[in-house]
Amino acid sequence: MADMTMTLTGISSMATRQVLDDLAAAFEAKSGQRVAIESVGGVAAAKRIEAGEAFDIVVLASDAVERLAASGRIDATSRVRIARSGIAVAVASGAPHPSIGDETAVRDAVLAARSIGYSTGPSGVYLTHLFERWGIAERIASRIVQAQPGVAVGTLIARGELELGFQQMSEMTGVAGIDVLGMLPPEIQTLTVFEGAVCANANAPQLARAFLAFLASRDAESTKVQHGMEPC
């Protein structure tokens, strides 16, 4: 019988907020165990774990989890792959839809846009390097808008602050006021793997492992797909 006096706590990046909310609710219904996941900017989440803030689990991009393992802030033996997420492209609802069918088309769309947005997370880092590789970084620098940590790029598009936005599909899904054009084409797509782990100072490490096992199970796959992610 689950100990209903205890709440399993976690922290994650915004990219997994919606899927974790739904899966936490499903785990609660199945186990009777309360789960509370706080979702913030990924950089902020990692810093809070590094600073020793107490959570039972953390869910972040695999490179961030690797750094937390190296510093001893998580139990490295507890790491599980939860989902993969690719980068999507969006514009405001009703706005013209530029072609994004291949690399050249995406580059042309970026060059034509009055403003281009991405996040501070893994997708933003990747796009920064992509624009540099294309040799257009300086040319478009004045038109780049980087969303603040915890703010969805889709929200800025819907407000009219961005013409063309890029972010994990999981963060574009369900945002009102935008049209998702689709995923980046395969030749320039990148998939971010999100992992979960038990924190070194977890209050309920065994329960945390049970929740992580549920997140990685087949029972969770349809929820991940619903939120624009791929099961690992």
C-alpha positions in Angstrom: 0.0 0.0 0.0 1.4 3.4 -1.0 2.2 5.9 1.8 -0.3 8.6 1.1 1.4 10.9 3.6 4.4 11.2 1.2 4.5 13.1 -2.1 7.1 12.0 -4.6 8.8 15.1 -5.9 10.7 15.9 -9.1 12.0 18.6 -11.2 12.2 18.7 -15.0 12.8 21.0 -18.0 9.8 22.6 -19.7 10.2 20.2 -22.7 8.7 17.3 -20.7 6.2 19.3 -18.6 3.0 18.2 -20.4 4.0 14.5 -20.8 5.1 14.3 -17.1 1.9 15.9 -15.9 -0.2 13.3 -17.7 2.1 10.4 -16.7 2.2 11.5 -13.1 -1.6 11.5 -13.0 -1.7 8.0 -14.5 0.9 6.8 -11.9 -1.2 8.3 -9.1 -4.3 6.6 -10.4 -2.5 3.3 -10.7 -0.5 3.4 -7.4 -2.4 5.8 -5.2 0.9 7.7 -4.7 0.9 11.4 -5.0 3.5 12.9 -7.5 4.5 16.6 -7.8 6.8 17.5 -10.7 8.0 21.1 -11.0 8.9 22.1 -14.6 11.3 25.0 -15.2 14.0 26.0 -17.6 16.4 23.1 -18.0 19.5 25.2 -17.1 17.7 26.4 -13.9 16.6 22.8 -13.0 20.2 21.5 -13.3 21.5 24.4 -11.2 19.0 23.7 -8.4 20.0 20.0 -8.3 23.7 21.0 -8.3 23.0 23.4 -5.4 21.6 20.4 -3.4 17.9 21.2 -3.5 16.0 18.1 -2.5 14.0 16.2 -5.1 13.3 12.5 -5.6 13.8 12.5 -9.3 15.1 14.8 -12.1 14.2 14.6 -15.8 16.4 16.5 -18.2 18.2 16.1 -21.5 20.8 13.3 -21.3 23.8 15.6 -21.4 22.6 17.5 -18.4 21.9 14.2 -16.6 25.4 13.1 -17.5 26.8 16.2 -15.8 24.7 15.6 -12.7 26.0 12.0 -12.6 29.6 13.2 -12.8 29.1 15.6 -9.9 27.4 12.9 -7.8 24.1 14.7 -7.6 22.1 11.7 -8.9 22.3 8.0 -8.5 23.9 7.1 -11.8 22.7 3.5 -11.6 19.1 4.8 -11.7 19.3 6.5 -15.1 16.5 5.6 -17.5 15.8 6.9 -21.0 12.3 8.3 -21.1 11.7 9.8 -24.6 13.2 11.5 -27.6 12.0 14.8 -29.1 12.8 16.5 -32.4 12.7 20.1 -33.4 9.5 21.6 -34.9 8.9 24.8 -36.8 5.9 27.1 -36.3 4.3 30.4 -37.3 1.3 32.3 -36.1 -2.1 30.9 -36.9 -3.2 32.1 -40.3 0.2 33.4 -41.3 1.8 32.3 -44.6 3.4 28.9 -44.4 7.0 28.9 -45.8 8.3 25.6 -47.1 10.5 23.6 -44.8 10.7 20.5 -47.0 14.5 20.4 -47.1 17.6 22.2 -45.7 17.6 24.9 -48.4 14.0 25.7 -47.8 14.5 26.1 -44.1 17.5 28.3 -44.6 15.5 30.5 -47.1 12.6 30.7 -44.6 15.0 31.8 -41.8 16.6 34.5 -44.1 13.2 35.8 -45.1 11.7 36.0 -41.6 11.5 39.3 -39.8 12.1 37.6 -36.5 13.4 34.1 -35.6 13.0 32.5 -32.2 14.4 29.6 -30.3 14.8 28.5 -26.6 17.7 28.4 -24.2 17.5 24.6 -24.2 19.1 21.9 -26.4 17.2 22.9 -29.5 18.3 26.5 -29.2 22.0 25.5 -28.8 21.6 23.3 -31.9 20.1 26.1 -34.0 22.8 28.5 -33.0 25.4 26.1 -34.4 23.2 25.4 -37.5 23.0 29.1 -38.3 26.7 29.4 -37.8 27.3 26.4 -40.1 25.1 28.0 -42.8 27.2 31.2 -42.5 24.2 33.4 -41.7 24.6 33.9 -37.9 25.8 37.5 -38.2 23.4 38.4 -40.9 20.3 37.4 -38.8 21.7 38.3 -35.4 19.5 41.4 -35.0 16.4 39.3 -35.7 17.0 36.5 -33.2 14.8 36.4 -30.2 15.7 33.8 -27.5 12.8 32.9 -25.3 13.5 33.3 -21.6 13.9 30.1 -19.6 10.5 28.5 -19.0 8.8 30.5 -21.7 7.6 28.5 -24.7 8.6 29.8 -28.2 5.1 29.1 -29.3 3.7 31.6 -26.8 5.9 34.3 -28.3 4.7 33.4 -31.8 1.1 33.6 -30.7 1.7 37.0 -29.1 3.1 38.3 -32.4 6.6 38.7 -31.0 8.1 36.1 -33.4 7.4 35.3 -37.1 9.2 32.0 -37.2 9.9 29.8 -34.2 11.8 26.6 -33.5 11.5 24.4 -30.4 11.0 20.8 -29.3 7.8 19.5 -30.8 6.7 18.5 -27.3 6.7 22.2 -26.4 4.8 23.3 -29.5 2.0 20.7 -29.1 -1.2 22.3 -27.8 -0.1 25.9 -27.9 -3.0 28.1 -29.0 -2.5 30.7 -31.7 0.2 28.9 -33.7 0.4 26.7 -36.8 3.1 24.0 -36.5 4.6 23.6 -40.0 6.2 20.3 -39.1 9.5 18.9 -38.1 12.9 20.0 -39.4 13.8 17.8 -42.4 15.9 14.7 -41.7 19.1 16.1 -43.0 19.2 18.9 -40.3 17.0 17.3 -37.6 18.4 16.4 -34.2 16.8 14.4 -31.5 17.2 15.3 -27.8 17.0 12.3 -25.5 15.4 13.0 -22.1 16.4 10.9 -19.1 15.2 10.5 -15.6 17.2 9.6 -12.5 16.9 9.4 -8.8 18.5 12.3 -7.0 21.3 11.6 -4.5 19.3 13.2 -1.7 16.0 11.6 -2.6 13.6 11.1 0.3 11.9 8.1 -1.3 14.5 6.4 -3.6 12.6 3.1 -4.0 9.4 4.9 -4.9 11.3 7.1 -7.3 12.7 4.1 -9.1 9.2 2.7 -9.4 8.0 5.9 -11.0 10.9 6.0 -13.4 10.2 2.4 -14.4 6.6 3.5 -15.2 7.9 6.4 -17.2 10.0 4.1 -19.3 7.4 1.4 -19.7 5.2 0.5 -22.6 2.2 1.8 -20.7 3.6 5.3 -21.1 4.3 5.2 -24.8 0.9 6.5 -26.2 1.1 9.5 -23.9 4.6 10.4 -25.1 3.4 10.2 -28.8 0.3 12.3 -27.9 2.7 15.1 -26.7 5.0 15.0 -29.8 7.7 12.8 -28.3 9.0 9.3 -29.3 9.5 6.5 -26.8 13.1 5.4 -26.4 
